[in-house]
Amino acid sequence: MSAGWLLTLFHALLGFAIGLVVYLVARRWLTGTQAMVAGGAGYVVGTLLSVGALMLALSGM
């Protein structure tokens, strides 16, 4: 398994963890569908921030 695949898996899992936390917190105050949408948005934002941080770190090398 190459390093690229490991980095991809790491960022996907990090985004999933962020999305799950957002969903679990949001379902206390929102309906089920709204909480799922918030969790999905959390996944997307978490993954993008993680990939952006990686790109910034690699551009400085």
N, C-alpha and C positions, 0 to 999 in steps of 0.2 A: 504494500500500500504506500503510495507516494505521499509526500508532505502536503501536497495540494489537496488531496482527498481528506487528509486528517484535519487540515485547516477548515475546509468546507464543512465537515461534520461538526467540528467544534463550534463554528459560528451558527450553524443550524440548531444545534442543541442549546446554545446560549439564548438564541432568539425564542426557542420553544419554552425554555424555563421562564424567561421574562413574560411571555404571553400567558403562560399558565398562572403565574403570580397575579398578573393584571386581571385575568378572568376570575380567579378565586376571590380577590378583593372586590371586584366590581359586582359580582353576583349578589352581594349583600344589599346593594342599593338599586340595582337595575334589574330589568326582566331578563329571562334566560337568553333571548336573542340579542338584546343589547349587550349583555355581558360577553357573549361569544364574539360579537363584533369588536368590542373593546379589547378582548384577548387577542384576536387576529391582528388588530392594529398594533398592539403591544409586541406581537411576534415580528411584524414587519419593521417597526421602528427599532426594536432591539437588534435584529439582524443587520439592518443598515448601519446602525451606530457601531456595531462590532466590526463590520467589514470596513467602514470608514476609518476606524481607529487602526486597523491593520494596515490599510493603505498609507495612512500618515506615518506609521512607524516604519514601513518599508521604504517610503520615499526619503526618509532621513538617513538611510543607511548608505 
